[in-house]
Structure formats: C-alpha cells, structure tokens
Amino acid sequence: MKKYANNSPEAQARILVMQMICDGNFDPAEIDELEHLHVYEALGISRKDFIVVLQDYCNDLSNEADDEGQIKLIDRDRIDMLLDTVDDPKKRLLIAALALDISKADNEFSDAELAVFRHMLGRWHLSLEQLQAAFAAI
C-alpha cells in the first residue's frame, strides 16, 4: 500500500476513495458529488491529484489479489491502517462528513458503505450528532 504523510491531502483523499469503492460499484455520481461538495478545495488537492490517489488505491488493491484474482474490498486491517493516517480531529470530522455525503450521492447507501462508514465513526470515536453539530452552522 502506497504511503502518504499523516493528515496529508492524499491520505484524506484515499479514505474517501476507499469509501467510494468499498461496495464494488464506482458510480460516476460520486465523482460529480466531489465537485458539488468542493472536496478538492476542502482537502487542498487538485482534481488530477485526487484521481492519481484513486488510481494508486486501485493498483494497491489489485496487488493484494489472491492467486485466483480475488480482491477483498473490505479488509479491517487495511481500513484501520488507512483511517489511522488521519489523526487530526478536525480533519477526521471533515472526512467523515464528506464520506457520508459521497456515499449518498447515488441515492443508495449500500451495506458495504454503511459498514465501512460505521467502522470509521467507531475507530475515530465520532457520532452522527458530532458531525451534524460541526457542520450545522455552515
């Protein structure tokens, strides 16, 4: 798995990428939602660099394939490792809020997306109420 500096725009983007593809369905509406939510500006990353993070993550996943080519999109150890690359509380709140919004972009919150999102909240000791409170004034 490619290494990014903790709390870097790339580390944050990779968590969003993980959330976007954890259900195995990469919906173009999710990319459109990135524009709508001004994700690139919020993270401090260009659209091009975000796409590079997406490509790198997909390459990392394919490198983890077993002998039959099976890929585990949801792997607790990998997810925890990625989540641990963001330890700034404000950035965690932002990423969790963005992950929630992006997951809803295709009007379907899959079981896989929900499981990963819940795990994110638990790992980071966040609640939906905290997300709502943090962004209610915006």
Protein Blocks (a to p, Z undefined) as FASTA:
>chain_A
ZZddehiaklmmmmmmmmmmmnopacfklmmmmmmnommmmnopafklmmmmmmmmmmmm
mmmpcfkopacfbafklmmmmmmmpcbfklmmmmmmmmmmmmmmnopacfklmmmmmmmm
mmnopafklmmmmmmmZZ
